[in-house]
Amino acid sequence: MKPKRKSRELSVPAGSGAYRQGVRQADEVIAQNDAEIRPDNWQQLVLDWFAPHEPDRSALAQYISTYRDQIGVAWAREVLRLQVFFEAQDYERIVEHYDRAFRSYPRCALIELWVAGYILRTRGDFWRVRQMYWNAAAELPSFAKPHYELGFVNYLLGDFPGALEQFDQAVVLVAADDAELGSRIFYNRGLVRMALQGDQEAARADVEEALRRRPDYAQAKEALRAMKGKARWVPW
């Protein structure tokens, strides 16, 4: 799920009204933040709103550099609207806006990476989402998140060997200081190791690493308590 960047909330509860109303509200939020999109600032605005932190910023800057002649002010406006929908956690509008507004532009792996999870939540389209994550993994080779998401999707589809392979790749790529993603990667790899191999020692090591990265991880705490006790831990 894409994290919130700044406080830019819609003026009405998320999900209310029609798509066009949502776009108008997003534009109002953009205007309230004095974000006038112009030919001389659209690139900077997109980076500051949608990808203020690394490695997202470099990836999006590379996309802008590659497709600069095919995108521009209009594309930037759609990205800022999308960011407003992200921050409102308006699942339906995120997906509808992505499908409506970005189909005429070159695919952006970073945007797909953040939108795919909402497609899964609102549409349940595993196959489309998995392809989007495959694209992101290929185009963002230093990113751990696409591999984590592929592992999770494979797990949900019952492909445990495929899930473990992706989690293993994510473990190699995840940054040491990315506590949130790192903890989820190790915890879920532990689940798969237990389910696929019955390897409680390896699973416990992964759960402990998840807790080292994020000590308040409630699910990992529960799993570790079960693994330390006599009761068999069932990871589902």
C-alpha positions in Angstrom: 0.0 0.0 0.0 1.4 3.3 -1.0 2.3 5.4 2.1 0.9 8.9 2.6 3.2 11.7 1.8 1.5 14.9 3.1 -1.9 15.9 4.4 -3.9 16.3 1.2 -7.4 14.9 2.0 -10.5 15.0 -0.1 -13.2 17.3 1.1 -15.8 14.5 1.4 -15.6 10.9 2.6 -13.6 8.7 0.3 -15.7 6.7 -2.2 -18.7 9.1 -2.4 -20.0 10.5 -5.6 -19.0 9.7 -9.2 -15.6 9.6 -10.8 -15.8 13.1 -12.3 -16.8 14.5 -8.9 -13.7 12.8 -7.4 -11.5 14.4 -10.1 -12.9 17.8 -9.3 -12.3 17.3 -5.6 -8.7 16.2 -6.3 -8.2 19.3 -8.4 -9.4 21.4 -5.5 -7.0 19.7 -3.1 -4.1 20.3 -5.6 -5.1 24.0 -5.9 -5.3 24.3 -2.1 -1.7 23.2 -1.9 -0.7 25.9 -4.4 0.4 23.3 -6.9 0.0 25.1 -10.2 1.2 22.7 -12.9 3.1 24.5 -15.5 5.5 23.6 -18.4 8.4 24.8 -16.3 7.6 22.9 -13.1 5.6 19.7 -13.9 8.5 17.4 -13.5 9.5 18.7 -10.1 5.9 18.7 -8.8 5.4 15.0 -9.8 8.6 14.0 -8.1 7.8 16.0 -4.9 4.2 14.7 -4.7 4.5 11.1 -5.9 8.1 10.1 -5.2 9.8 12.3 -2.7 12.0 9.5 -1.4 14.6 7.2 -2.8 14.6 4.8 -4.6 11.2 5.8 -6.0 12.4 9.3 -6.9 15.2 8.0 -9.1 13.0 5.5 -10.8 10.4 8.1 -11.6 13.0 10.6 -12.8 14.3 8.0 -15.2 10.8 7.4 -16.6 10.3 11.1 -17.0 13.6 11.5 -18.8 12.9 8.5 -21.1 9.4 9.6 -22.1 9.5 13.3 -21.7 8.3 13.9 -25.2 5.3 11.7 -24.7 4.2 13.0 -21.4 4.0 16.5 -19.9 1.7 18.8 -18.0 -1.4 16.8 -18.7 0.3 13.6 -17.5 1.6 15.4 -14.4 -1.9 16.5 -13.5 -3.1 12.9 -13.6 -0.3 11.8 -11.3 -1.1 14.5 -8.8 -4.7 13.5 -8.9 -3.7 9.8 -8.3 -1.6 10.8 -5.3 -4.6 12.6 -3.8 -6.7 9.4 -4.2 -3.9 7.4 -2.6 -3.9 9.7 0.4 -7.6 9.5 0.7 -7.3 5.7 0.6 -10.1 5.7 -2.0 -9.6 2.3 -3.5 -12.2 2.5 -6.3 -11.1 5.9 -7.5 -7.4 4.9 -7.5 -8.2 2.0 -9.9 -10.7 3.8 -12.0 -8.4 6.8 -12.4 -5.5 4.7 -13.3 -7.5 2.8 -15.9 -9.0 6.0 -17.4 -6.2 8.4 -17.2 -3.0 6.5 -17.9 -3.9 4.1 -20.7 -2.8 6.7 -23.4 0.7 7.1 -21.8 3.7 4.7 -21.8 3.5 2.3 -18.9 5.3 3.4 -15.8 6.5 0.5 -13.7 6.6 2.6 -10.5 3.0 3.7 -10.8 1.9 0.2 -11.6 3.8 -1.1 -8.6 1.7 1.1 -6.3 -1.6 0.7 -8.1 -1.6 -3.1 -8.5 -2.4 -3.7 -4.8 -5.6 -1.7 -5.1 -6.6 -3.6 -8.2 -6.2 -6.8 -6.2 -8.3 -5.4 -3.4 -11.1 -4.0 -5.5 -11.2 -6.4 -8.5 -9.5 -9.6 -7.3 -7.8 -9.8 -10.6 -4.8 -11.9 -9.6 -3.6 -12.5 -13.1 -3.5 -8.8 -14.1 -1.9 -7.9 -10.9 0.8 -10.6 -11.1 1.7 -9.4 -14.6 2.0 -5.8 -13.3 4.3 -7.0 -10.6 6.4 -9.0 -13.1 6.7 -5.9 -15.2 7.8 -3.9 -12.1 10.4 -6.6 -11.1 11.9 -6.5 -14.6 12.0 -2.7 -15.0 13.0 -2.0 -11.3 15.6 -4.6 -10.7 16.9 -3.1 -7.5 13.5 -2.9 -5.9 12.5 -5.5 -3.3 8.8 -4.6 -3.3 7.8 -6.3 -6.6 9.3 -9.6 -5.5 7.6 -9.3 -2.1 4.3 -8.7 -3.8 4.8 -11.5 -6.3 5.6 -13.8 -3.4 2.4 -12.8 -1.7 0.3 -13.2 -4.8 1.8 -16.6 -5.5 1.1 -17.6 -1.9 -2.5 -16.6 -2.3 -2.7 -18.7 -5.5 -1.3 -21.7 -3.7 2.1 -21.6 -5.6 4.3 -22.0 -2.5 7.5 -22.8 -4.4 7.0 -19.7 -6.5 6.2 -17.6 -3.4 9.4 -18.8 -1.7 11.5 -18.0 -4.7 10.2 -14.4 -4.8 10.5 -13.9 -1.1 14.1 -15.1 -1.3 14.8 -12.5 -3.9 13.1 -9.8 -1.9 15.3 -10.7 1.1 18.4 -10.0 -0.9 17.1 -6.6 -2.2 15.4 -5.1 0.8 17.2 -2.2 2.4 18.4 -2.7 5.9 16.6 0.4 7.1 13.3 -0.4 5.5 11.7 -1.8 8.6 8.1 -2.0 7.3 8.8 -3.9 4.1 11.7 -5.9 5.5 9.6 -7.2 8.4 6.8 -8.3 6.1 9.2 -10.0 3.8 10.8 -12.1 6.5 7.6 -12.9 8.3 5.9 -14.1 5.1 8.9 -16.1 4.0 8.7 -17.8 7.4 5.1 -18.7 6.7 6.0 -20.2 3.4 9.0 -22.1 4.7 6.7 -23.6 7.4 3.9 -24.5 5.0 6.2 -25.8 2.2 9.0 -27.4 4.0 7.8 -27.8 7.6 11.1 -26.2 8.5 10.3 -24.7 11.9 13.9 -23.6 12.6 14.2 -21.6 9.4 10.7 -20.2 9.9 11.5 -19.2 13.4 14.7 -17.4 12.3 12.7 -15.4 9.7 10.0 -14.5 12.3 12.7 -13.4 14.7 14.3 -11.2 12.0 10.9 -9.7 11.3 10.6 -8.7 14.9 14.1 -7.4 15.0 13.2 -5.1 12.2 9.8 -4.2 13.7 9.4 -5.0 17.3 5.7 -4.1 17.4 4.8 -6.6 14.6 1.8 -8.3 16.3 1.4 -11.2 13.9 5.1 -12.0 14.2 4.9 -11.9 18.0 2.0 -14.3 18.0 3.8 -16.7 15.6 6.9 -16.7 17.7 5.0 -17.4 20.9 3.4 -20.4 19.2 6.7 -21.6 17.9 8.3 -21.4 21.3 5.5 -23.4 22.9 4.4 -27.0 22.5 1.5 -26.1 20.2 2.1 -26.7 16.5 2.1 -23.4 14.6 -0.3 -23.4 11.6 0.6 -20.4 9.4 -2.9 -19.8 7.9 
